[in-house]
Amino acid sequence: MRFYAYHGFYEEEQIIGNDYVVDVHITTVVEQAAVTDDLYNTINYETVYLICEAAMRKSSKLLEAVAEHIALGLKHQFKSIKEMTVKVKKLNPPLGGRVESAWVEVDGNFSKRCARCSRPLLCYNDNTCWCMDTKVYKKTLEQLKTHYGGNCLCKECLAYFAGNEAGLPEQV
């Protein structure tokens, strides 16, 4: 994707602007979308573009901030992303000589296995994760962190420790 945007450490860069290229590589499961032929069962690249466009419109001093903003927007929009790479490239950066481009790349691998049962799961390791909605007693949570080293548990295992495996009310 190509954009004209106003990112840069120096004030002049934020006034004059520059050309940028954004590359997004996403790994996800596509079988359901392939079978149903339904756009809502896949990663919509029009939405990917709009998320990138919105991040490029917001002026930042560092390419790292722009790339991270795009990555966060994508992972919050699409809960099925297993892996993602976002590359933000500034073309012809003003460095006093001929430089074709400078870029930053951020990666994320969200495929994990449950520390208890080894089931595959997706974890974004932030406050948007599904596990934030599961209430576990504070002492139980401390024991789980000690026993599993802070590694993620799947929905079923976490519900078990929350006392929800039999439909019991969630604990506070």
FIKOLZA-1660 file (N, C-alpha, C; in steps of 0.1 Angstrom, whole numbers, plus 5000, padded with zeros to 4 digits):
% residues 172
   i   px   py   pz ch aa at
   1 5009 4988 5000  A  M  N
   1 5000 5000 5000  A  M CA
   1 5009 5012 5000  A  M  C
   2 5006 5022 4992  A  R  N
   2 5013 5035 4992  A  R CA
   2 5005 5046 4998  A  R  C
   3 5013 5054 5005  A  F  N
   3 5006 5066 5012  A  F CA
   3 5016 5078 5011  A  F  C
   4 5010 5090 5012  A  Y  N
   4 5018 5102 5014  A  Y CA
   4 5014 5106 5028  A  Y  C
   5 5024 5107 5037  A  A  N
   5 5021 5110 5051  A  A CA
   5 5031 5119 5057  A  A  C
   6 5029 5123 5069  A  Y  N
   6 5037 5133 5076  A  Y CA
   6 5044 5127 5089  A  Y  C
   7 5052 5117 5087  A  H  N
   7 5059 5111 5099  A  H CA
   7 5073 5115 5098  A  H  C
   8 5079 5117 5110  A  G  N
   8 5094 5120 5111  A  G CA
   8 5097 5126 5124  A  G  C
   9 5110 5124 5127  A  F  N
   9 5115 5130 5140  A  F CA
   9 5116 5145 5139  A  F  C
  10 5120 5150 5127  A  Y  N
  10 5122 5164 5125  A  Y CA
  10 5110 5171 5121  A  Y  C
  11 5108 5184 5126  A  E  N
  11 5096 5192 5123  A  E CA
  11 5093 5193 5108  A  E  C
  12 5104 5195 5100  A  E  N
  12 5103 5196 5086  A  E CA
  12 5096 5184 5079  A  E  C
  13 5099 5172 5084  A  E  N
  13 5093 5160 5079  A  E CA
  13 5078 5159 5082  A  E  C
  14 5074 5165 5093  A  Q  N
  14 5060 5165 5096  A  Q CA
  14 5052 5176 5089  A  Q  C
  15 5060 5185 5083  A  I  N
  15 5053 5196 5075  A  I CA
  15 5053 5192 5061  A  I  C
  16 5065 5188 5055  A  I  N
  16 5066 5185 5041  A  I CA
  16 5060 5172 5037  A  I  C
  17 5062 5161 5046  A  G  N
  17 5056 5148 5043  A  G CA
  17 5066 5140 5034  A  G  C
  18 5061 5128 5031  A  N  N
  18 5070 5119 5023  A  N CA
  18 5061 5107 5018  A  N  C
  19 5067 5099 5009  A  D  N
  19 5060 5087 5004  A  D CA
  19 5064 5076 5013  A  D  C
  20 5054 5067 5015  A  Y  N
  20 5056 5055 5024  A  Y CA
  20 5049 5043 5017  A  Y  C
  21 5055 5031 5020  A  V  N
  21 5049 5019 5015  A  V CA
  21 5047 5010 5028  A  V  C
  22 5035 5005 5029  A  V  N
  22 5032 4996 5040  A  V CA
  22 5029 4982 5035  A  V  C
  23 5036 4972 5040  A  D  N
  23 5034 4958 5037  A  D CA
  23 5028 4951 5049  A  D  C
  24 5017 4944 5047  A  V  N
  24 5011 4936 5058  A  V CA
  24 5010 4921 5053  A  V  C
  25 5016 4913 5061  A  H  N
  25 5015 4898 5059  A  H CA
  25 5008 4892 5071  A  H  C
  26 4997 4885 5068  A  I  N
  26 4989 4879 5078  A  I CA
  26 4987 4864 5076  A  I  C
  27 4989 4856 5086  A  T  N
  27 4986 4842 5085  A  T CA
  27 4974 4839 5094  A  T  C
  28 4964 4832 5087  A  T  N
  28 4952 4829 5094  A  T CA
  28 4947 4816 5088  A  T  C
  29 4936 4811 5094  A  V  N
  29 4929 4799 5088  A  V CA
  29 4919 4803 5078  A  V  C
  30 4919 4797 5066  A  V  N
  30 4910 4802 5056  A  V CA
  30 4899 4792 5052  A  V  C
  31 4900 4780 5058  A  E  N
  31 4891 4769 5053  A  E CA
  31 4876 4773 5054  A  E  C
  32 4871 4779 5065  A  Q  N
  32 4857 4783 5066  A  Q CA
  32 4853 4793 5055  A  Q  C
  33 4862 4803 5053  A  A  N
  33 4859 4813 5042  A  A CA
  33 4859 4806 5028  A  A  C
  34 4868 4797 5026  A  A  N
  34 4868 4790 5013  A  A CA
  34 4856 4782 5011  A  A  C
  35 4851 4775 5021  A  V  N
  35 4839 4767 5020  A  V CA
  35 4826 4775 5019  A  V  C
  36 4825 4786 5027  A  T  N
  36 4813 4794 5027  A  T CA
  36 4813 4805 5017  A  T  C
  37 4824 4808 5012  A  D  N
  37 4826 4820 5002  A  D CA
  37 4820 4832 5008  A  D  C
  38 4822 4834 5021  A  D  N
  38 4817 4845 5029  A  D CA
  38 4828 4855 5034  A  D  C
  39 4827 4867 5030  A  L  N
  39 4837 4877 5033  A  L CA
  39 4839 4878 5048  A  L  C
  40 4828 4876 5056  A  Y  N
  40 4829 4878 5071  A  Y CA
  40 4836 4866 5078  A  Y  C
  41 4840 4856 5070  A  N  N
  41 4847 4845 5076  A  N CA
  41 4862 4846 5073  A  N  C
  42 4867 4857 5069  A  T  N
  42 4881 4858 5065  A  T CA
  42 4886 4872 5069  A  T  C
  43 4899 4875 5066  A  I  N
  43 4905 4888 5068  A  I CA
  43 4901 4896 5055  A  I  C
  44 4894 4907 5057  A  N  N
  44 4890 4916 5046  A  N CA
  44 4901 4925 5043  A  N  C
  45 4907 4924 5032  A  Y  N
  45 4918 4933 5029  A  Y CA
  45 4914 4947 5027  A  Y  C
  46 4902 4950 5024  A  E  N
  46 4897 4964 5024  A  E CA
  46 4898 4970 5038  A  E  C
  47 4894 4962 5048  A  T  N
  47 4895 4967 5062  A  T CA
  47 4910 4969 5066  A  T  C
  48 4918 4959 5061  A  V  N
  48 4933 4961 5064  A  V CA
  48 4938 4974 5058  A  V  C
  49 4934 4977 5046  A  Y  N
  49 4938 4990 5040  A  Y CA
  49 4933 5002 5048  A  Y  C
  50 4920 5001 5052  A  L  N
  50 4915 5013 5060  A  L CA
  50 4922 5015 5073  A  L  C
  51 4925 5004 5080  A  I  N
  51 4933 5005 5093  A  I CA
  51 4946 5011 5090  A  I  C
  52 4953 5007 5080  A  C  N
  52 4966 5012 5076  A  C CA
  52 4965 5027 5073  A  C  C
  53 4955 5030 5065  A  E  N
  53 4953 5044 5061  A  E CA
  53 4950 5053 5073  A  E  C
  54 4943 5048 5083  A  A  N
  54 4940 5056 5095  A  A CA
  54 4953 5058 5103  A  A  C
  55 4961 5048 5104  A  A  N
  55 4974 5050 5111  A  A CA
  55 4983 5059 5104  A  A  C
  56 4983 5059 5091  A  M  N
  56 4992 5068 5083  A  M CA
  56 4988 5082 5084  A  M  C
  57 4975 5085 5086  A  R  N
  57 4970 5099 5087  A  R CA
  57 4974 5105 5100  A  R  C
  58 4977 5097 5111  A  K  N
  58 4981 5102 5124  A  K CA
  58 4996 5104 5124  A  K  C
  59 5000 5116 5125  A  S  N
  59 5015 5120 5124  A  S CA
  59 5022 5114 5136  A  S  C
  60 5033 5107 5134  A  S  N
  60 5042 5101 5144  A  S CA
  60 5056 5105 5142  A  S  C
  61 5064 5105 5152  A  K  N
  61 5078 5108 5150  A  K CA
  61 5086 5096 5145  A  K  C
  62 5082 5084 5150  A  L  N
  62 5089 5072 5147  A  L CA
  62 5081 5062 5138  A  L  C
  63 5088 5056 5129  A  L  N
  63 5082 5045 5121  A  L CA
  63 5077 5034 5130  A  L  C
  64 5085 5031 5140  A  E  N
  64 5081 5021 5150  A  E CA
  64 5067 5023 5156  A  E  C
  65 5064 5035 5159  A  A  N
  65 5051 5039 5164  A  A CA
  65 5040 5036 5154  A  A  C
  66 5042 5040 5141  A  V  N
  66 5033 5038 5130  A  V CA
  66 5030 5023 5128  A  V  C
  67 5041 5015 5127  A  A  N
  67 5040 5000 5125  A  A CA
  67 5032 4994 5137  A  A  C
  68 5035 4998 5149  A  E  N
  68 5029 4992 5160  A  E CA
  68 5014 4996 5161  A  E  C
  69 5011 5008 5157  A  H  N
  69 4997 5012 5157  A  H CA
  69 4989 5004 5147  A  H  C
  70 4995 5002 5135  A  I  N
  70 4988 4993 5125  A  I CA
  70 4986 4979 5130  A  I  C
  71 4996 4973 5136  A  A  N
  71 4996 4960 5141  A  A CA
  71 4985 4958 5152  A  A  C
  72 4984 4968 5161  A  L  N
  72 4974 4967 5172  A  L CA
  72 4960 4968 5166  A  L  C
  73 4958 4977 5156  A  G  N
  73 4945 4979 5150  A  G CA
  73 4941 4966 5143  A  G  C
  74 4950 4959 5136  A  L  N
  74 4947 4947 5129  A  L CA
  74 4943 4936 5139  A  L  C
  75 4951 4934 5149  A  K  N
  75 4949 4923 5158  A  K CA
  75 4936 4925 5166  A  K  C
  76 4932 4938 5169  A  H  N
  76 4920 4940 5176  A  H CA
  76 4908 4939 5167  A  H  C
  77 4909 4941 5154  A  Q  N
  77 4899 4939 5144  A  Q CA
  77 4896 4925 5140  A  Q  C
  78 4907 4917 5138  A  F  N
  78 4906 4903 5134  A  F CA
  78 4911 4894 5144  A  F  C
  79 4902 4887 5150  A  K  N
  79 4906 4878 5162  A  K CA
  79 4912 4864 5157  A  K  C
  80 4912 4862 5144  A  S  N
  80 4917 4849 5139  A  S CA
  80 4932 4850 5133  A  S  C
  81 4939 4861 5136  A  I  N
  81 4952 4862 5131  A  I CA
  81 4962 4854 5139  A  I  C
  82 4969 4845 5132  A  K  N
  82 4978 4836 5139  A  K CA
  82 4992 4842 5139  A  K  C
  83 4996 4848 5128  A  E  N
  83 5009 4855 5127  A  E CA
  83 5007 4867 5119  A  E  C
  84 5015 4877 5121  A  M  N
  84 5014 4890 5114  A  M CA
  84 5028 4897 5113  A  M  C
  85 5031 4903 5102  A  T  N
  85 5042 4912 5100  A  T CA
  85 5037 4924 5094  A  T  C
  86 5041 4936 5100  A  V  N
  86 5038 4949 5094  A  V CA
  86 5051 4956 5091  A  V  C
  87 5053 4960 5079  A  K  N
  87 5065 4967 5075  A  K CA
  87 5061 4981 5070  A  K  C
  88 5067 4992 5076  A  V  N
  88 5064 5005 5072  A  V CA
  88 5078 5011 5066  A  V  C
  89 5077 5015 5053  A  K  N
  89 5089 5019 5046  A  K CA
  89 5088 5034 5042  A  K  C
  90 5097 5042 5046  A  K  N
  90 5098 5056 5042  A  K CA
  90 5107 5057 5029  A  K  C
  91 5102 5062 5018  A  L  N
  91 5109 5063 5006  A  L CA
  91 5117 5076 5006  A  L  C
  92 5129 5075 5001  A  N  N
  92 5138 5087 5000  A  N CA
  92 5139 5095 5013  A  N  C
  93 5142 5089 5024  A  P  N
  93 5143 5097 5036  A  P CA
  93 5153 5108 5036  A  P  C
  94 5150 5119 5042  A  P  N
  94 5160 5131 5040  A  P CA
  94 5172 5129 5050  A  P  C
  95 5182 5122 5044  A  L  N
  95 5194 5119 5052  A  L CA
  95 5206 5126 5047  A  L  C
  96 5205 5135 5037  A  G  N
  96 5216 5142 5032  A  G CA
  96 5224 5135 5021  A  G  C
  97 5219 5124 5017  A  G  N
  97 5225 5116 5006  A  G CA
  97 5214 5108 4999  A  G  C
  98 5218 5100 4989  A  R  N
  98 5209 5091 4982  A  R CA
  98 5206 5079 4990  A  R  C
  99 5194 5078 4996  A  V  N
  99 5190 5066 5003  A  V CA
  99 5176 5063 4998  A  V  C
 100 5175 5051 4993  A  E  N
 100 5163 5046 4987  A  E CA
 100 5151 5045 4997  A  E  C
 101 5154 5040 5008  A  S  N
 101 5143 5038 5018  A  S CA
 101 5149 5034 5032  A  S  C
 102 5141 5037 5042  A  A  N
 102 5144 5032 5055  A  A CA
 102 5131 5026 5060  A  A  C
 103 5132 5015 5068  A  W  N
 103 5119 5008 5072  A  W CA
 103 5121 5002 5086  A  W  C
 104 5109 4999 5091  A  V  N
 104 5107 4992 5104  A  V CA
 104 5097 4981 5101  A  V  C
 105 5100 4970 5108  A  E  N
 105 5091 4958 5107  A  E CA
 105 5088 4953 5121  A  E  C
 106 5075 4951 5123  A  V  N
 106 5071 4945 5136  A  V CA
 106 5064 4931 5133  A  V  C
 107 5067 4922 5142  A  D  N
 107 5061 4908 5140  A  D CA
 107 5052 4904 5152  A  D  C
 108 5044 4895 5150  A  G  N
 108 5036 4889 5161  A  G CA
 108 5032 4875 5157  A  G  C
 109 5035 4866 5166  A  N  N
 109 5031 4852 5165  A  N CA
 109 5021 4849 5177  A  N  C
 110 5008 4847 5174  A  F  N
 110 4998 4846 5184  A  F CA
 110 4993 4832 5186  A  F  C
 111 4999 4822 5178  A  S  N
 111 4996 4808 5180  A  S CA
 111 5004 4803 5192  A  S  C
 112 4996 4797 5201  A  K  N
 112 5002 4791 5213  A  K CA
 112 4995 4778 5216  A  K  C
 113 5001 4771 5226  A  R  N
 113 4994 4759 5231  A  R CA
 113 4992 4761 5246  A  R  C
 114 4980 4755 5250  A  C  N
 114 4976 4756 5264  A  C CA
 114 4987 4750 5273  A  C  C
 115 4991 4756 5283  A  A  N
 115 5002 4751 5292  A  A CA
 115 4997 4739 5300  A  A  C
 116 4984 4737 5301  A  R  N
 116 4979 4725 5308  A  R CA
 116 4976 4713 5299  A  R  C
 117 4968 4716 5289  A  C  N
 117 4964 4704 5280  A  C CA
 117 4970 4704 5266  A  C  C
 118 4977 4714 5263  A  S  N
 118 4984 4715 5250  A  S CA
 118 4975 4717 5238  A  S  C
 119 4962 4721 5240  A  R  N
 119 4954 4725 5229  A  R CA
 119 4959 4738 5223  A  R  C
 120 4957 4739 5209  A  P  N
 120 4962 4751 5203  A  P CA
 120 4952 4763 5207  A  P  C
 121 4957 4775 5208  A  L  N
 121 4949 4787 5211  A  L CA
 121 4956 4799 5205  A  L  C
 122 4948 4809 5204  A  L  N
 122 4953 4822 5199  A  L CA
 122 4953 4832 5211  A  L  C
 123 4964 4838 5213  A  C  N
 123 4966 4847 5225  A  C CA
 123 4973 4860 5220  A  C  C
 124 4966 4872 5222  A  Y  N
 124 4973 4884 5218  A  Y CA
 124 4980 4891 5230  A  Y  C
 125 4980 4884 5241  A  N  N
 125 4988 4889 5253  A  N CA
 125 4985 4903 5256  A  N  C
 126 4973 4908 5256  A  D  N
 126 4970 4921 5260  A  D CA
 126 4956 4921 5266  A  D  C
 127 4951 4933 5269  A  N  N
 127 4938 4934 5276  A  N CA
 127 4926 4931 5267  A  N  C
 128 4928 4928 5255  A  T  N
 128 4916 4924 5246  A  T CA
 128 4914 4909 5246  A  T  C
 129 4923 4902 5252  A  C  N
 129 4922 4887 5252  A  C CA
 129 4910 4882 5258  A  C  C
 130 4904 4871 5253  A  W  N
 130 4892 4865 5258  A  W CA
 130 4894 4861 5273  A  W  C
 131 4906 4858 5277  A  C  N
 131 4908 4853 5291  A  C CA
 131 4905 4864 5301  A  C  C
 132 4905 4877 5297  A  M  N
 132 4902 4888 5306  A  M CA
 132 4888 4887 5311  A  M  C
 133 4879 4881 5303  A  D  N
 133 4865 4880 5307  A  D CA
 133 4862 4868 5317  A  D  C
 134 4872 4859 5319  A  T  N
 134 4871 4848 5328  A  T CA
 134 4876 4852 5342  A  T  C
 135 4867 4851 5351  A  K  N
 135 4870 4856 5365  A  K CA
 135 4875 4843 5373  A  K  C
 136 4887 4845 5379  A  V  N
 136 4893 4834 5387  A  V CA
 136 4896 4840 5401  A  V  C
 137 4894 4833 5411  A  Y  N
 137 4898 4838 5425  A  Y CA
 137 4913 4842 5424  A  Y  C
 138 4916 4853 5431  A  K  N
 138 4930 4858 5432  A  K CA
 138 4940 4848 5436  A  K  C
 139 4937 4840 5446  A  K  N
 139 4946 4830 5451  A  K CA
 139 4948 4819 5440  A  K  C
 140 4937 4815 5434  A  T  N
 140 4938 4805 5423  A  T CA
 140 4947 4810 5412  A  T  C
 141 4945 4823 5408  A  L  N
 141 4953 4829 5398  A  L CA
 141 4968 4829 5401  A  L  C
 142 4971 4832 5414  A  E  N
 142 4985 4832 5418  A  E CA
 142 4991 4818 5417  A  E  C
 143 4983 4808 5421  A  Q  N
 143 4987 4794 5420  A  Q CA
 143 4990 4790 5405  A  Q  C
 144 4981 4794 5396  A  L  N
 144 4982 4791 5382  A  L CA
 144 4995 4797 5376  A  L  C
 145 4997 4810 5380  A  K  N
 145 5010 4816 5375  A  K CA
 145 5022 4809 5380  A  K  C
 146 5022 4805 5393  A  T  N
 146 5033 4797 5398  A  T CA
 146 5035 4784 5391  A  T  C
 147 5024 4777 5390  A  H  N
 147 5024 4763 5384  A  H CA
 147 5028 4763 5369  A  H  C
 148 5022 4772 5362  A  Y  N
 148 5024 4772 5347  A  Y CA
 148 5033 4783 5342  A  Y  C
 149 5040 4790 5351  A  G  N
 149 5050 4800 5348  A  G CA
 149 5044 4812 5340  A  G  C
 150 5032 4815 5342  A  G  N
 150 5026 4827 5335  A  G CA
 150 5022 4824 5321  A  G  C
 151 5023 4811 5316  A  N  N
 151 5019 4807 5303  A  N CA
 151 5004 4807 5302  A  N  C
 152 4999 4808 5290  A  C  N
 152 4984 4809 5287  A  C CA
 152 4978 4795 5289  A  C  C
 153 4965 4796 5293  A  L  N
 153 4957 4784 5294  A  L CA
 153 4945 4786 5284  A  L  C
 154 4940 4775 5278  A  C  N
 154 4929 4776 5269  A  C CA
 154 4916 4779 5277  A  C  C
 155 4906 4782 5269  A  K  N
 155 4893 4786 5275  A  K CA
 155 4887 4775 5285  A  K  C
 156 4888 4763 5280  A  E  N
 156 4883 4752 5288  A  E CA
 156 4890 4750 5301  A  E  C
 157 4904 4750 5301  A  C  N
 157 4911 4748 5313  A  C CA
 157 4910 4760 5322  A  C  C
 158 4909 4772 5317  A  L  N
 158 4907 4784 5326  A  L CA
 158 4893 4784 5332  A  L  C
 159 4883 4779 5324  A  A  N
 159 4870 4778 5330  A  A CA
 159 4869 4767 5341  A  A  C
 160 4877 4757 5339  A  Y  N
 160 4878 4746 5350  A  Y CA
 160 4883 4752 5363  A  Y  C
 161 4894 4760 5362  A  F  N
 161 4899 4766 5374  A  F CA
 161 4891 4777 5380  A  F  C
 162 4882 4783 5371  A  A  N
 162 4873 4793 5376  A  A CA
 162 4860 4787 5382  A  A  C
 163 4859 4774 5381  A  G  N
 163 4847 4767 5386  A  G CA
 163 4836 4767 5377  A  G  C
 164 4838 4769 5364  A  N  N
 164 4827 4771 5354  A  N CA
 164 4825 4759 5345  A  N  C
 165 4832 4748 5348  A  E  N
 165 4831 4736 5339  A  E CA
 165 4817 4730 5340  A  E  C
 166 4810 4732 5350  A  A  N
 166 4796 4727 5351  A  A CA
 166 4786 4737 5351  A  A  C
 167 4789 4749 5345  A  G  N
 167 4780 4760 5343  A  G CA
 167 4778 4768 5356  A  G  C
 168 4787 4767 5366  A  L  N
 168 4786 4774 5378  A  L CA
 168 4788 4789 5375  A  L  C
 169 4783 4798 5384  A  P  N
 169 4786 4812 5382  A  P CA
 169 4800 4815 5383  A  P  C
 170 4805 4825 5375  A  E  N
 170 4819 4829 5376  A  E CA
 170 4823 4835 5389  A  E  C
 171 4835 4833 5393  A  Q  N
 171 4840 4838 5406  A  Q CA
 171 4846 4852 5404  A  Q  C
 172 4847 4860 5414  A  V  N
 172 4852 4873 5414  A  V CA
 172 4866 4873 5419  A  V  C
% end
